[in-house]
Amino acid sequence: MTDRVLHIDIDAFFASVEQLRNPRLKGRPVAVGSGVVASASYEARRFGIRAGTPLRKARELCPALVILPGHAAIYRCFSEPIFGLCSEYSPANPQLPSGSSRESSTALSPQNPHLGSSCCRSRTS
């Protein structure tokens, strides 16, 4: 069997969680960070805003940008099911910093396509 590597890029993860927590942010450009952007929604990326963009520059690129502080405990709660699912199907899953992970997908199975977020719902509701 050929070994395969699955790269999971979740650079917009923090901003996506904020949009999920506050439905009024859906469809709006959102950045999470302090000083620099830690995470930018896809709507913000259309304006050239990326992780590492200074917030002053981000505001210039998109005056309608919603800038939010980070909530590490909440993001951890939302990420646990993702990385848990990866480790369930791929025991060798080195977690990389900055919102990405590289997984061996040789043993991945499509039997569990949905990530449960009941933990996050109960903690953030």
C-alpha angles and dihedrals in degrees: 000000000000115000113236129194122212116202113204111201112193100166091137091046100108092046091046091052089051090051090049092049093048112034091193087073094058110118093012126110107260132182128185118205151082117244091347133030112267093180134006128197119237088253089058092046089063086069093052096261114146138162107291096031109133109247091234090057091044090055090051092050093048118016090186091058114134108219118199134180117246124261105203097180092053093047090049089053092052093044097050094076090048096052091037090057091048092051090047091061099028116035092190101066115149107197112219125207126254103042102307139100135189115216134183102237097187091108098035116130128197090220093104107042097158126075113218114228099175089120090057094044092053093047097045101036 
